[in-house]
């Protein structure tokens, strides 16, 4: 069929034929020009098409002209790569999202007989001319899905007839047990003052256990998604969704309450006016401290500090006014940087029946709901409201909470796995830092500044900041041994947020990161704009790190020139987030951008120039080198020798271990004292170039030395401080022999007996002693002041 014949076809056939012709011509030319990345479970997670400049469409392929054309191209692209994606039956895909923005972006989920398979997805991104450039996917093989879907549908509803012969529906006994399991889980998860709960919705689903747990199997379990809310406020104070199997076992929990938020209706929860659904006041006068007014709505004047001196914990606090004021720069960032009118693009954060243009916030929540305040702040995804505890109203925390409303709205929900939720925390931290800069003029890269919270996340130096999980610091890369893999903190979503955060810090500021040189020179607003485009176009609630990294790179390419995006790609490569990570059994691999920055290093004596690998007990051991990256700090370990250091091995200190830090100078020279060993044996001097406490050959160096007692005539010169272990030219010329033209002289030092007499090489047979310096000379006798 030629193109002119298409004019005679009906419109729907024309669109189908056009899409097939276009996609076939492009794929046939480009099928070998793709970059495939697999996730931790071995599935193909990302397919990148290298068609930025080199690839062009076949001249016979017309550009698509309608949404139907693009949709057909997206489906045809999936069909062409179905075998690679593990999709033998693309009819199981149902479109869930379509966005037109600098191209066409389609999202699909696997669905059988109307029942979704969670958390599966396939995303296809097309350029404006119809060329596909990115596919991200997490899908199961369709075999067996249909009969499982039929079974779960039969189990979901029992059809019965009432006395009048009309059909009625009720849940079978098995589902009643499932409901009880969800309600019991809600009682466990909710604040203790909430006593009554109800089921808001229950839906059948197929739960892809292998994908959820990042395993290679395609096991799918018939299950139910049950949303539970508190009965008093119908989800204002508590809302959570539970995936429950037919055995009434909880498979997954997705809380609808998360950190985030800002509201221009700021309630004061220290005062109960008795007029609200919750015991908090909005624009209510205090009957005792007249004319003070509690709470502040839009346009109302500042309220000032709380007036009751009998409440010292809150007396004089201005959190209501602070929250109100900090919301304005947060809102301005969404308008000026993201091009949207507030998080929901309707002016505010309001959801679930609340006015969409409003942003409701609650200050001093610990008064009415004390159990809600182990954490600083909480965002309710059902209502769009935000809760703040005492002293949490600081710029970066308010911005952090507001940002959660942005990301959840852009994606259509919060993440359903720990990796997506962790990325949401990173985005919120950076948005909070941008608000902090608007208010204070500076950025400290720490979440929760000035709140008194003892465990801030530090994206500049993550390994130096202790987390709320005592004993755990924060990770700088995905294979950092600080990366948390346990069940606490919802799987470490806050603790682990610094792995991506440190990469973005380096993208902005530049520097040396995991063996890679990051150029920097970018602004925090650049990172936020890339982030937001990722949320609104490339991420889904089920995205994993490998897909998130691909999405961030694509988002950058949409917005910025190649030199900016190459810096981001390098920082993300250094973060190792595209690798399976610490929680997998897959070994860490050297990032493609990494090389060793430590230069030429050697162990030596304090005043020595030549390398030395044998030392006497009590003799100082120093490190000297050149060619390092300038101003590079390295942690130095002195441990028992290990001839088989492998990537990921930790440098575990013990009683014989000593550690210090040595920093190269601005010219890349390294010189510093390491230790004075007193026990014989073989040891490794480990130079930990990225200060992470574990071995990577692209970051670290290992220098092996021996400590042994001196023996005259062994050909080695020991210069130990202990007089009984010292060697000299008189004892054994072969050990510390004098060079040609020098003399072996006995010297008595005039230093009050600090240095005992010994034989040294001098330039004259009868040297005149001036002053013997305390310490130990090199072979150059001038150091001793001898002539």
Secondary structure as UniProt FT lines:
FT   HELIX           3..8
FT   HELIX           11..30
FT   TURN            31..32
FT   STRAND          34..38
FT   TURN            40..41
FT   STRAND          44..49
FT   TURN            59..60
FT   HELIX           67..80
FT   HELIX           82..85
FT   HELIX           90..92
FT   STRAND          93..100
FT   STRAND          104..112
FT   TURN            113..114
FT   STRAND          115..118
FT   STRAND          121..126
FT   TURN            128..129
FT   STRAND          132..138
FT   TURN            143..144
FT   HELIX           145..156
FT   STRAND          158..161
FT   TURN            163..164
FT   STRAND          167..170
FT   HELIX           173..189
FT   TURN            192..193
FT   STRAND          197..208
FT   HELIX           209..212
FT   TURN            213..214
FT   STRAND          220..230
FT   TURN            231..234
FT   STRAND          239..245
FT   TURN            246..247
FT   STRAND          250..255
FT   STRAND          257..258
FT   STRAND          265..268
FT   TURN            269..270
FT   STRAND          284..285
FT   TURN            290..291
FT   STRAND          293..294
FT   TURN            298..299
FT   TURN            309..310
FT   TURN            312..316
FT   HELIX           319..338
FT   TURN            343..344
FT   TURN            352..353
FT   TURN            356..357
FT   STRAND          360..363
FT   TURN            365..368
FT   HELIX           370..373
FT   STRAND          377..380
FT   TURN            381..383
FT   STRAND          386..388
FT   TURN            390..391
FT   HELIX           395..411
FT   HELIX           418..440
FT   TURN            447..450
FT   HELIX           462..464
FT   TURN            470..471
FT   TURN            478..479
FT   TURN            481..482
FT   HELIX           488..492
FT   TURN            493..494
FT   HELIX           495..497
FT   HELIX           498..509
FT   STRAND          511..513
FT   TURN            514..515
FT   STRAND          516..518
FT   HELIX           524..533
FT   HELIX           534..538
FT   TURN            541..542
FT   HELIX           545..559
FT   HELIX           562..575
FT   TURN            576..578
FT   TURN            582..583
FT   TURN            592..593
FT   STRAND          600..604
FT   TURN            606..607
FT   STRAND          614..615
FT   TURN            617..618
FT   STRAND          620..626
FT   TURN            630..631
FT   STRAND          633..640
FT   TURN            643..644
FT   TURN            647..648
FT   TURN            655..656
FT   STRAND          658..663
FT   TURN            666..667
FT   STRAND          670..676
FT   STRAND          681..688
FT   TURN            689..690
FT   TURN            697..699
FT   STRAND          700..707
FT   TURN            712..713
FT   HELIX           723..725
FT   TURN            729..731
FT   HELIX           733..736
FT   TURN            740..741
FT   STRAND          743..747
FT   TURN            752..753
FT   STRAND          758..762
FT   TURN            765..766
FT   HELIX           781..784
//
